[in-house]
Amino acid sequence: MQVPSHDFPAISAVTEFVSDFEPNKLFIVGDEYDAPGTGRWKKGLAGEFLDNLQEGLDETNKILRAFRTVLGEGKEFVIQRSNHTDRIKMYIDRYAPALSSLRSLDYSELLGLHDLDIKFSNAITDVAPGWCMAHGDESGLNRTSGGTALGLAKKIGKSVICGHSHSLGLQHDNSDYNGNISRNLYGFEVGHLMDLKKADISAGGYLKYGGANWQAGFGILYVHENSVHPVPVPIINDSFVVEGQRYSW
């Protein structure tokens, strides 16, 4: 989402989908908040002083609260650490180290995750049989959609769902002998829910020349016992379709 560069109508439609679909679990692969004023490229510039950190945290909390409401109480809801949300701690550690031990400045506390019963994971997280969630910055970035996740999957030895690349794509790699599959890996990158106009450098963002190999969307894992079926859901022309149901805005 990268609040404040988020696409609120798209997020609202995904929230409606979660309400209708009633998944058992919900995972966010990170970068839910951008914390732009703490970015190293804005140090000493106007952006460091003009960014309203509390306003951004409040807006992110509002979105997460809506997701928790439609998901329902007691269901697993996990957010993965990410390079964008790492910025706040890195900023404090670098420029105000005396404050770094304060629990009240922990990202989970700043975002109010405990009150929402949302887990914040600093480590790669198991999400389904043979599958784990990472952010995507744990290994090298591949420009081909799904390639970053698959590269990480080959290193870990499990299928990986991740973000970071802002791409929507699914790649597959398997090994076999005597007709038997000995290794079956997927790399699944689940897109983004951003408004690219807000992220453009002309609007104070970081996208130069308005171009990025990014695809809007999200992902679903259908799980039955030990079988996991990944399904990318692209957002095209302000709409997406899941199981024949169209959501548009």
N, C-alpha and C positions, 0 to 999 in steps of 0.2 A: 504493500500500500504506500509506504514511504510518506506518511503524513508529514508535512502539509501538501505534498504533491499528489495526493490521492484522488481517485475518480469516485466521488461520493455516489453518483447515480449507479455506477457499476457495483460498488460495495453494497448498496441498498438492495440491488437485485440478487446478489449472491446471498445476502442475509435472508431474503424471502425464500430463495431456493433451499437454504439450510432448514428453514422452518417447515417447508413442504416435504423435503426429502427425509428428514429426521435421521441423520447419520448417527452412528454409535460413538464416533470420536471426531474431534476437529483438531487439525494441526495447522500452524502458521510457520512457514519456513524462515521467518525473520524479516528484517527491514520493514516492520510494521510502522516504525517511526524513523524519520530521517535525522532528526536533531541537527539541522543544517548549520546552526550557529556555532556548533562545537567542531565542525569539520576543519581539517587542517588547512584547506585551501581558502578559508575565510578568516583565518587568524590575522588580526590587525586591520581587517577591512570592515566596511560598514555592516556586512552581513553578520559579523560576530556580535555586534551591538544591537542590531535591529531585530534579530530573531527572538520571538517570544517562546521560550522553552516550555513554560507552564501551559501556555495556550495549546501548544502542540501535544503535550502529554495529556491534557484534558480531552482534546479531540480524539486522540487514539484510545483513551479509556472509554469514551462514549461509544466508539465503534465496537470495541471488544465487549463492552457490556451488552450491546445489542446482539452480538453473536452468542454470548452466554445465555441470554434470555431465550432465544429461539432454539438453541441446542438443548437446553434443559439442565436442571440441576443434577449433579452427580456424574455426568458424562465426562470422559477424559478430554481435556482441552490443554494443548501444549504449544508453547511458543519457543522456537529455536533461537539461540543467540545468533547475532549477525554483526557484520562489520559496521553497519550504520548505527545500530544501538550500542555497539562497543564505544562509540565516540564519546559518550558522556563520561564514562569512567576514565577513558584515556585522557580526556581534557582535564578532569579533576586531578588525576595522577601527575600530569605534566605541569599544570599551572597552579594547583592548590593542593599539594600532597598532604598537607596537614588535615584536610577534610576527608581523605580517601577511606578512612576506617569507619566513617559514620554510616550506620545501618540505614538511616533515613535517606541517604543518597544512593543506596543500591537501586539499580534500575527497576527491579521488581516492586520495590517500595514506591518509587516515583510514579510508576504506572498503576499502582493499586491492584496488582495481580492477585494478591492474597484474598482480598475482598471478593474478587470475581471467581475464586477457585480455579485459577489458571496457573499451570506450572510453567516456569521459565527454565529451560534446559541449556546448560552451558556445555554439554557433551552431546555427541552424536546419539540419537534417540531411536530405540527400536519402536516401530509403529505397527508391524504386521509380521507374520511368519516369513522369515527370509528378507525382510525389508527394514530399512532404517531411514531416519531423516537427518540431514545435515543442512547447513546453510548453503554451502557451495564454495566458500572461500578457503576450505581446508586443503584444496589441491589446485592445480592449474586451471585457468579459465579457457574453455573451448568455445569458439565462435559459433560452431554448429549446434543448433538446438538439441539438447539432450546429451551432448558430448561431455560437458562438464560433469554431469551426474554419472554417466557411464564410466568415465575415467576414475572417479572416486569409488564407484562400485567395484571396479577391478582391483583397486588397492585394498578395500575393506573386505571383499569377499561376500558382500551382500548387495542386493538391489538397493538403490539409493533414490530417494525423493529429495529434491532441493530447490533452492531459489538462486539468488545472487546474480545469475546471468540475466534475469528478467526475460528469459526465453521460455517458450512453451514447446516442449518436444519430448519424444520418447525414443530411446535407442536400446538395442538388444544385443547381447553377446552370449553365445553358449558354446560349450565344448562337449564332444561326445566320442564314444568308442563302442565298437560292435553294435551300433544302433541305439545305444543307451546314452541319454544326456547326463553328463557328469557335473556340469556346471551351467546354470541358467541365470543370467544377470540382466537386470534392466536399469537404465538410467533415465529418470523421469524429472524433468524440469517443469515447474508448474506456472510459469508466466508471471504476470503482475496485474495489479489493480490500480495503476497510476494514470493520471492525466498528463500526457507527455507535454502539453502546452505549459503546464505549471513547472515542469522539470527543465524546460528550455532555458538556455543561458540568458535569453532576452527577458525572461520573467524572474531572473535571480537564481535560476537553477544551474545545473552543471552539464546539460546536453548541448554540445556545440553544433551549430548548423542544423539543428532540429532533427538529426538523424540518429537512429539506434536500431540495431537488429534485435528488437524486443517485440514480444507478442503478448497481448493481454489475454488473460484467462485464469483457470485454476485446474485442479486435478481431483480425481476420485479414485480411491482404491476399493474395489469390490472384493471382499474377503469371505471365503467359504472354507472353513477348516484351514488346511494348509495351502489352499489355492488362492492366489492374489492376482487380480486382473486390473492393471492400471489403465485409466481412461483420461486423456487430456480433454479439457473443455475450452475450446477457443472462444473468445469474444470477438464477434465480427459485426461491424456496423451497429454497435450499441445493442447487441443481443447475443444470447447463447441458448443452446438447446441441450437438454438432458432427458434421455428416455422419451423423446417425442414431445416434451413440454418446452415451450419457448418462453424465455424471459426477455423482455425488451424495455428500453427506456428512451 
